[in-house]
Amino acid sequence: MGKTYLPKEISWLSFNERVLQEADNVNVPLVERLKFLGIYSSNLDEYFRVRVATLKRISQLGKKSINIIGEDPKIILKTIHDIVIEQRNNFQSIYQKLLIDLAKENIFLVNENQLDETQATFVADYFKNKVRQKLMPVMLDQMHPNNKLKDDTIYLAVWLNKPDGDKYSLIEIPTNVFPRFLLLPSKKGSQYFIFLDDIIRHGLSDLFGCNEDTVIEAFTIKLTLDAELDIHDDISESYIRNVSKSLKKRKEGNPVRLVIDEKIPDYLLNLIIRKLKIGKEDVTIPGGRYHNFKDFISFPVKDAKHHYEPTLQTEHIQFKKSSTLFKEVTKKDILLYFPYHKFENFIDFLRAASIDSKVKEIKITLYRLAKKSIVVDALLNALKNGKSVTVVLELQARFDEEANISWATQLREEGAKVIYGANGVKVHSKICLITKIENKKLVKYACIGTGNFNEDTAKIYTDAMLITKDRKITNDVSKVFDFLNVNYKISPFNHLLVSPFNMRTKIKALINKEIKNAQEGKIAKIHFKINNFSDPEIIQLMYDANNAGVDVKLNIRGMFSLVTEIPKLSDKIQAHGIIDRYLEHTRIYIFHNNGDEKIFISSADLLTRNLDRRVEVTCPIYDISIKKTLKDVFNIHWKDNVKARILDKNLSNKLYTDKNKPFRAQIELGKYFQEF
């Protein structure tokens, strides 16, 4: 695809670099900077488990692989390796600066060699009384050939340099049992923490029963495995059993990355590689003393000054007006915009439906749920109150598969009709349909969102949700559920854009209309705020729009394969990306349409998978005031000159600046939605 298309895997690394920039930003509160280090690390883990693993699979197809993705996957993998190494060096530099900044605030991270006498005694007691009994060393010379390291788990590779001969061992660091960071006895006004890794290092002599003649060294390693599920259609097995079997296979996936302490001796490293059967094509990434920095997401410093201020959340004004929420929706469509609006607004609506005697049926699609889901509680309550409940639960929601199987079992046992996705596609749409008797007639209310029905992520993701009684919308939502219930029942959608049926066609038509209007000398605009954009066909249309003179503004948080700044191809396209305290997740599509603007919210990004291989719902906005609100949201994001980066062809991730006073979109939106 060449210089006019950036492989999405490379653009994703540029996105993660923007996350890393926030860890290096001195204007971000100190502990929040540590969190950004953790988010970067967690993101990179998943990237290797999924995207790199997929590229490695594709690369095994030889010449066919280029036809599949348009690039040589081996070249992409080499580029990925080079970028990751460069980012790792930057990561380590930022971490060292953060340690200095923490020390200035009397917060110290110390290792086993930096303890005073009181702290050393405390650590020794903690190790002996709590940690020691959970450690089960695997001696490398005795290691069973089928033994494998766990995915996403850190280990100490231990070298016992004994007078009677060297021994080597692997020890799993039990972060699933003990906290990664332990607060040590500290002087007044200061806080000292130690990694669990170093607590174990401190106790290795005791664990192995070594005397003073033995020199012990320990190096952290972590193996990342291919996390893609291999789910085969098998009429002899239930879908849920197929997914369960695939989850077990994931734990035995092929290695895609080995992260090591760069100081590990070559002999020990080669021994580990040989024992783990890691091939030359698997990526070995040298790192520092510690891995799994994702644990910094919950670093245990509570001082308010080192954290963001509490979120400005409000109850939607229409929810405040009346306790009869259905009457409010009958009067006017409602737009909820999280996290500025409380997710409790939707919970209240769902709870009201669960106890309303005139509500007969609730249908909902679920993809990722909160660990203690109040949404599920409301659905279970609806069942107890005699409602019919249908839940379309996607079992292939990556890394939530096991949780979703558990939720499905619970809902089914309580009497809900549970549909496990759709044949051949993932169900990624965020829709809920409530059927109610009013004036002796059945009427429907629909909730259509850009994000999951998840009260946990609604606090840290930005998302929009439309609640409407408009029959134009509710009738189409009903058709989506009809398809999900009976996969061969596909009715025409008159208003919704639904993947994999009509969304691609409709989006292309809307872009082409803007191109035509521009060619005729009319005002033409395409403004998108989405998460990812890499579909080649839509990108080519954007290049056509650029040449026609369409005003194209793209606010893209993550993957972005369109290349800006190419003369006579993309030189007028403007693209920004915002990284701030909340994960930007709202998807808004705006087309000028010769003044009769068409505005949509959507569960779908402009990725080939979203357009062709998922069930996605893109909803038109007909309410004039809500259209204005969504335009305001886009414009507020576009004015950001504090957290917005310019998405240029060089992937420089430079901050967008102008001559205006500092304007931070997420702060301004918090103020904006106080009035709604």
N, C-alpha and C positions, 0 to 999 in steps of 0.2 A: 504493500500500500504506500510505502515511501514516505516522503516528507510532508504529505498532506494528511497523514493519519498517524497519530501516536498510539502505539499499543497500550491498551487499557492497563496492563500490568505495570508499565512504566509510569503512566500518569498516576496510578494509585500510589506509587512510592513518593511521587511529588506531593500528593495530598498528605501522606503521613509525615513528610518533612514539615508541612505547615503546622501539624500537631506538635512536632518537636520544637518549632519556633516559639510556641507558647510556653514551653518549659524554660526557654532561655529569655523570656520577656520579664524584665525586672518590675514591670508595672502590674504583673499578675501576682496575687498573694502567694506567699512562699510555699505553703502546703499544696496549693492548687498547681503550682509549677511541678511539684513532685508527682501529682496526679497525672499531669500531661505526659511526664516521662512514663508513667505506668500505662496510660492509654496508648502511647506510641508502641510500647513493648507488646501489649496485648494485641493491638492491631497487626503488628508484624508476625506474631505467632499464627494468627488466623490466616494471614496472607500466605505464609508458607504451607500451612496445612491444606489450603484450598487452591489458591491460584497457582502457586509454584508446583504443587502436586499435579494439578491438571495439565500444566505445560509439560511436565515430565512425561505424563501419560501420552500426550499428543506427540511428543518428540519421538516416541517409539514407533510411530507410524511411518517414519522416513519421509520421502518426498511428498506423500499425501498430506502431511501435517501442514505444509505451506498453503495448500489449497483450502484447508479447514480454517486457518486463522489469518491467512494473508501475509504471514511473516514466517521466518525460520525460527521455530521455538528455541533451538539451541543458541541462536544469537541473542534472543530475548533473555534466556536464562543467564547467559554470560553477562549481559548488561545489568540484569538484576543483581547478580553477585557483586559487580563493581560498585553499584550505587549503594547497596546495603553495607559494604565495607566502609565506604566514605561516610555514610550516615552514622555507622557505629562509632567511628572516630569522633564525630561531632557529638554524639550522644554521651560518650565518656567524658568529653571536655565539659559539657553542660552539667553532668552529674558532679564533677569535681567542683565546679563553680557553686553549685547548690550546696555542697557540703560546707563550703566557706561561708555562704550566706546563712546557712543554718547555725553555724558556730557563732556568727555575729549576734544571733538571737538566743544564744546559750542553749542551743539544741545540738546534741552531738551524737553521731553514729560512730561507735568504736568497735574495734575487732578484739579478738581474744588476747592479743598481745598488748593492748592499750588499757587494760583494766587496772584499777587500784586494788588494794588488798581486800577491801570490803566488797567491791563488785566481783572480784574473782571468786570469793567464797560464795556469794549469792549465785553466780553462774554455775559453780560446781554443784551446789545443792540442787539447783533447778534441773541440771542435767541428770544427776543421780536419782532424784525422786520422781521425775516426770518423763524426761525425754529418753533416757537410756533404754527402758524396757520396750520402747517402740522401734528401736533400731535393729535391723536384721541384715548384717553385712553379707554380701555375696562375694566370695573369693574367686577371683578371675581364673585361677588355675583349676578350680573345681566347677566352674559355671556350666550348667547344662546347655547343650547346643541350641535347644529350643527356647531358652530363656530370653525374654525381650524386655527392654526398658519401657516404662510407661510413657505415653505421649504427654507432652506439656508438663513434665515433672522434672524437678532438679535433683541431681545426685552429686555426691562427693566421690571423686575418684581418688582413692587413698593409696599412697605409697608408703609401705612399712619397710624402712631401711634397717634390717636387723643384722646383728653380727653373724648369725647362722644362715643368712640368705634373705633376699628381698621377697616381700609378699605384696600383692595388689588386691584391692577390694573396691566394690561399689556399694555405696550406702544411700538409700533414698532419704531425702530430707522431708520429714512428714509435715508439710505445711497444711495438709488437710486435717491434722490433729491439733497442732500448736500454732499460735500466731507467728507470723514471719518476723515480727519485731517485738523484742522484750524490753520493757522499761526497767532500767537498772536503778539501784540506790543512787541518788543524786544529791548534790549540794543544793541548798535553797536557791531558788531562782534559776536553776538549770535543769535540763532533762537529758539523760544519757540513754541511748538505745543500742541494742546489739542485735544483729541478724541471728536467726535460728541456725543458719549455716555455721556461724562462728561459735555458737554455744556447743555445737557438735564437735567442731574442731578442738575446742578447749577440752573436751572429754574423751578424745580418741585414745589416749594412753590408757585411761580407765576401761574403755570399751574393749580394747584388744589385750588388756593385761600386760602392757609393755613396761619394761624397765627403762632406766635413763640411757641405756646403751642404744636404744632404738630411736632413730630419727624418723619422724612422721611428717609427711607433707600431704596436703589435700587440695584438690582442684575441682571446681564446680563444672559440671557438664549438663547438657539438656538435649534430648532428642525430640525432634518434631516428626510426626508421622502423617502420611497421607490420610486426610479426614473425609474424602469424598465417599459417599455410600454407593455400593454396587447393588442396585435393586433390580432384580430380574422378574419379569412377568411370569408367574407360575400359577396356573389355574388350580394346582393341587394344594396351594398354600394361600392362607389369608394374607391380605396386604399388610396387616399389622404384624403378622409373624415374619413376613419378608423383611420389614423394616427392622424388627428386633434382631433378626439374624445378621443383617447388614451392620447394625451397631456393634455387635460382637466382633465382626470382622474388622471394623474401624480400629479397635484396640490392638489389632495385629497388623495394621497398615504398614506399607513400605516406608522406610525413612526418607525424608526429604531435606533434613537439615540437622546437623550436629553443631551445637554451640558449645564452645570450649573456653576455658581459661587460657589466655594466650601464653601463660607461663608453664603450662603442662609439659613435662618432658616428652620428647618425641617417642621414646620407647613405650611409655605408658599410653600415649595417644594411639600409636599403631596397634598396640595390644587390644585396646578397646574397640577400635575400628574392625580388627580381625574377628574379635569375639562377637560383635554385633552384626557382622556381615554387611558392613556399609560399603557400597561400591564407590568407585572413583567419581561417578556422575553425581553422587549425593553431595550436597553443599556443606562444607565445614566452615563455620564462621568463628574466627578468633574473637574473644571478648575479654571482659575484665574479670575480676574476682567473683562477682555476683551475677546471677541470671534471674529471669522471671521478675523483672522490675514492675510487672503489672501489680504486684503486691503493694506498691506505693500508692495505688488508687485508694487504699484504706490506711494510709500511714497514721498512726495513733497520736497525733498532736491535735488537741482540741481548741487551742487558743483562737478566739474569734478573729483576731487581727490577721491571722495567717490563712483565713478562708474568705471566700466570696461572701458578700452580705446575703442574708436570706432572700429568697426569690419573692418578687412582688407578684402575688397571685390574687386573683379576684374571682368572685362569683359572677357569672354572666348576668347582666342587668335584667334580662327576661326571666331568669330563674329566681331573681329576687322579688319580682313583681307578684308572683302568684305561686301558690302551692299546687295548683292544678297545671302541671307542666304541659299536658296535651293541649289545653286551651291556648297556651302561649305559642306552641308550634302551629296551631291552627291559625292564629292571628298573623304569624310571620315566621319565615324561615329563621333558624338560629345558626350562627357560625361560632363554634368554640375554637380557640387558638391556644394550644398548650405550649409551654407551661404557664403562660400568663393568665389563662383561665384555669380554674381548678378542674382536674379530671373528675372530681366528685360530682360535677354538673352532669356528666354522662351517667355516672353510677346512680345518681338520684333519678334520672329519667328511666333507667333500666329497672331500678327498684320499684318505681311507681308503676311500671308496666307489670311487674311480677305480682303486685297485690291488687291491681285494678280488676274488678269482677268482669268488666266488659272486654278486657284483653283476652284473646283466644289463643294467639300463637306468637312465638318469638323465634326468629331465625337469625343466625349470626355466623360469620366466618372468624375463626381464631387461628392466629399464626404463632405469635409469641405471647405468653401470658406472664403476669407477675408470679413470683414464687408462692405467694399466698393470695391468690387471685380473688378479689372482691367481685369481679365480673362473673366468675364461675359461681360464687356464692349467690349472686342475684339470679342466675339461671337456675340453680338448684332450688332456690326459693320459689321461682315461677312454677317449677314442676310440683312442688309441695302444694301450691295453690291451684293446681289443676290445669295449668296452661300446657299447650303443646309446645315443645322446645326442640328445634332442629339446630344442631351445631355442625358446621363444616370445619373440621379440625385438620390442619395440614401436618401430617406426620413427618414430612421431609423438611420442616423448618430447621435449618442447619444448626446443630449443637443444642437444639431444644427438642430433639426427637423423643428422648426418653421421658422428659417431662410431659410432652403432649400425649404420649401413649398412656401415661398415668391419668392425665385429665380425661382422656377419652373413656377410659375404663370407669372412672368415677361417674361421669355424666351418663354413660350408658346404663350403669347399674341403677341409677336413680330414675331411669325412664326416658331420658332424652334420646332422640334419634340422632345418631352420630354418623356423619359421612366423612370418610377418610380421603379428602381431596378429590381430584378428578383424574381420570385415566390419561397418563402421558404428559400432564402439566402440573405445575405447582399452583396452589390457590394462594395468591398473595394479596387479593383484594381485601379491603377493610369495610365490610358492610353489615348492617343489622336492619332487620325488617320486623316491624311490630304490627300485627293485625288486630283491629279493635272494632267492636260494634258501636256505631253511633247513629242514632235516629233509625234504628232497625236495618242499617246497612253496614257492610264490611268496609272499613277504610284502613289504609296502611300509612304507617310512619316509617321513614327510613333515616338511618344514620350512615353517612358515607365519609370515610376518613382517609388521611394520607399516612397514618401510622397505626400501630397495633392498639387493640383494646387492652391496654396494659398500664395500670396505675403507677407502676414503678418507673418505666421509661418516660411516661408523660411528665415526670418532674425534671427530666434532663434532656429530652428531645423536644424540638419545636415541631408541632404538627397541627393540622387543621381538621375540623370535623363539621360537616353540614348535617343539621337535623331538619327534616322537611316532611311536609304532608302533600307536596305537589305531586299530583297523579302522573305527570309526565315522567318524573323521576322514579316514584315508587313502583310504577308498572314495569319499568325496565329493571329495577332491582329485583323485582319478583321473577322476572325472566332469567336473571342470573342464577337465582336459587333453583329455578326449574331445571336449568342445565346441570347444575351441580348435583341435583337429585337424580336426574336421568340424563347421562352424558350425550345421548344422541338427540335430545330435545333442544334444538337450537332455534330460538325465535329471533326475528330481526329486532335490533335495538334502535329505537327511534331517537333517543336523546343521549344515553350513555355511550361513551367510547369504551369498548370492552375488548381486552386482549384475551385470547389470540384471534378474535374474530374481525373487528372493524377498527381497532385503534390505529394501527399503522396506516391504513387507508385514509382515515379521517384526518390524522395529523398531517400526512402528506398533502391532502387537499387544502387544509387550512394554510399551510406554508405556501403552497402554489398560488393560492388566492392573494396572499400578501405580495408575492413576486409579481403577479399580474397587475395588481393595483399600483405597485411602484413603477412598473413599465409604462403604465398609463398616466403617470405623473401625479398620482394620488398619494396621500400620506399612507405609509405602510410600516407596521411595527410588529416585531416578534420579541416578546420578553418572557423568558423562562427563569423560574427559580426551582431547580431540581438537584438531586444528589449526584447523579452520574449521567454521562452522555458519551456513548461510544458507538452507537449504531451507524455503520458506514453509509447506508442509504440516506438517513436523515441528515447526517453531516454533509453529504454532497448537496442536498437541498439547501442547507444553510450557506454553503459557498455560492450557490446560484442566487440566493436571496441577497447576499453581500454584493454580488455584481449587478443586481437589479436596483440596488440602492435602498433596500429595506433596512430600517433601523433595528439592528439585532443586538439585544443585551441579554447576556447569559450569566446567571448567578449559579455557579456549580460548586457544590461542596467537595466532591470526591473525584472519581475518575472522569477524565475529560480528554477525549481523543481528537477533537477538532484542534487544528493548529492555527492559531491566530497570526496576524502580522505578515501573511504571505501576500505580496503585491498582486492586485487584480484577482484575488481569490478570497482572502479573509481579512484584508487590511482595514475594513470598517467595523468588523465584528468586535464588540467589547465583551470581555469575560472577566468576572471577579469570582472569588471564593472566600467565604467567611469561616474562620475558626474562632470560636469563643467558648464561653462556659457551657452553653447548651449546644448539643449536636443539632445542626441545621438539617431537618428531615422533611420539612414541608415541600410539597411539589405543586407549583402553580404554573399554569400555562396561560399566557395572555396574547391574543391576536387582535390587532387594531380593527380589522374587518371594515375598513372605510368608515370608521366612526361608530359602527354598531358592534362594539367590542364583544368578543367571545372569550370568556374566562372560565378556566377549569381548575379543579383540584383533583389530584390523582394519587393512587397508590403506586404508580409506575414511573420509573425513570426511562430515559431513552437509551436503553440497552436492548440488544437483540433478544436476549432471553425474556425481558419484560414484555416486549411487543409480540413475540412469537411462541413462547413456551411457558407462559404463566397466565393464570386468570387474574387480570387486573381490571380495576374500574376507574375510569376517568369521568368525573361528573361536571356537567355544565352548571354554571351559576346563573340563575335567572333573577334573583332578588337584587334590585338596583343598589340598595345600601350595602349588601354584602360584596357585590362587585367592586364598589368603591373601597371597601375595607381591604380587599385583597390587592387592589392596585396600590393602596397606601402601603401595605406590607411590602410589596415589591420595591416601591420607591424608597422606603425607609432603609431597606437593605442596600439599595443601590447607592445611597448617600453615605454609607459607612466609610469613614476615612481613618478608622482606628484599628479595626480587625480584618478588613477586607484586603485580600491579596490580588494582584494582577496575574491572571493566567496567561502568560506570554509563551511564545514559541520556545524560549530557552529554559522554561521551567524554573525561573529565577525566584518565584514566590515573593516578589517585592511587595511591600505594603503599598496600598493605594493611598495617595495623599492628594489634597487639593488646598486651595487657599481659604477654605471655610474653617470655622472653629471645629474642634474635635466633635465627631458625631459617631456614636457607637450604637449600632442598630439594635442590639438586644436590650440595651438600657432604654433606648427610646421607645421600643415596642412595649416594654414593661409599663412605661408611662401612658402610652397610647391606649392600651387595653384596660387601663383603670377606668376609662370612660364607657366601657362596653359591658 
